[in-house]
Amino acid sequence: MQALCLLFTSKRYFVIIHPSNFIKGVAMPKMKTHRGAAKRFKKTKNKIKRGSAFRSHILTKKSQKRKRQLRAPHYVAKVDVKRVVELIATY
């Protein structure tokens, strides 16, 4: 059984840390998923899917062809993929 480490933040308070998160005497915080990005992007096999703009309202003046094309899946551009992956990556 592994022992848990105690990290004292003040005289009254302490934090219990698992040894795997304890590196060279400093407790490393866990990386968290950006919840706003997690709701907007979905990871597929090789790409990152995103929502489509211009489909929420004022649809009567848009042609059927335009609305049909907006239904097609849209993906994040290659230049933005690295940034989005950092936000939605789970650790």
C-alpha positions as CSV (number, residue, x, y, z in Angstrom):
1,M,0.0,0.0,0.0
2,Q,1.3,3.4,-0.9
3,A,1.6,6.1,1.7
4,L,-0.1,9.5,1.0
5,C,1.9,12.7,1.3
6,L,0.8,15.7,3.4
7,L,1.5,19.2,2.2
8,F,1.0,21.9,4.7
9,T,-0.4,25.1,3.2
10,S,-0.6,26.9,6.6
11,K,-0.6,26.1,10.3
12,R,-4.2,24.9,10.2
13,Y,-4.7,23.5,6.7
14,F,-3.1,20.7,4.8
15,V,-3.6,18.9,1.5
16,I,-3.4,15.1,1.0
17,I,-1.5,14.3,-2.1
18,H,-1.0,11.0,-3.9
19,P,2.7,10.1,-4.4
20,S,2.3,9.9,-8.1
21,N,1.5,13.7,-8.1
22,F,4.4,14.5,-5.8
23,I,7.5,15.5,-7.8
24,K,10.6,16.9,-6.2
25,G,8.7,18.1,-3.2
26,V,6.2,20.1,-5.2
27,A,2.6,19.1,-5.7
28,M,1.7,19.4,-9.4
29,P,-1.9,20.3,-10.0
30,K,-3.9,18.2,-12.5
31,M,-4.6,19.7,-15.9
32,K,-8.3,20.2,-16.4
33,T,-10.4,20.2,-19.6
34,H,-11.7,23.5,-20.6
35,R,-15.4,22.9,-20.2
36,G,-16.5,25.6,-22.7
37,A,-14.3,24.0,-25.4
38,A,-15.5,20.5,-24.4
39,K,-19.0,21.5,-25.2
40,R,-18.1,23.0,-28.6
41,F,-15.7,20.5,-30.1
42,K,-15.7,16.7,-30.5
43,K,-12.8,14.5,-31.3
44,T,-13.2,12.1,-34.2
45,K,-10.7,9.6,-35.4
46,N,-8.3,12.1,-37.1
47,K,-10.0,15.4,-36.9
48,I,-11.8,17.7,-34.5
49,K,-15.4,18.5,-35.3
50,R,-16.9,21.9,-34.7
51,G,-20.3,23.5,-35.0
52,S,-21.5,25.4,-38.0
53,A,-22.2,29.2,-38.0
54,F,-25.2,30.9,-39.6
55,R,-27.7,28.1,-38.8
56,S,-29.5,29.3,-35.7
57,H,-31.9,31.9,-36.8
58,I,-33.1,34.1,-39.8
59,L,-33.2,31.0,-42.0
60,T,-36.1,32.1,-44.2
61,K,-34.0,34.3,-46.4
62,K,-31.3,31.6,-46.9
63,S,-31.7,29.3,-49.8
64,Q,-32.3,25.5,-49.5
65,K,-28.9,24.8,-51.0
66,R,-27.2,27.0,-48.5
67,K,-29.0,25.5,-45.5
68,R,-28.3,22.0,-46.8
69,Q,-24.6,22.7,-47.2
70,L,-24.5,24.1,-43.6
71,R,-25.8,20.7,-42.3
72,A,-22.5,19.0,-43.5
73,P,-19.9,18.4,-40.9
74,H,-17.3,21.1,-40.3
75,Y,-13.8,20.6,-38.9
76,V,-11.3,22.8,-37.1
77,A,-8.6,24.3,-39.4
78,K,-5.2,22.7,-39.3
79,V,-3.6,25.9,-37.8
80,D,-6.0,25.8,-34.8
81,V,-5.9,22.0,-34.1
82,K,-3.0,22.2,-31.6
83,R,-4.7,24.9,-29.6
84,V,-8.0,23.1,-29.5
85,V,-6.4,19.8,-28.5
86,E,-4.7,21.4,-25.5
87,L,-8.1,22.7,-24.3
88,I,-10.1,19.4,-24.7
89,A,-7.3,16.9,-23.8
90,T,-8.2,15.0,-20.7
91,Y,-5.5,13.9,-18.3
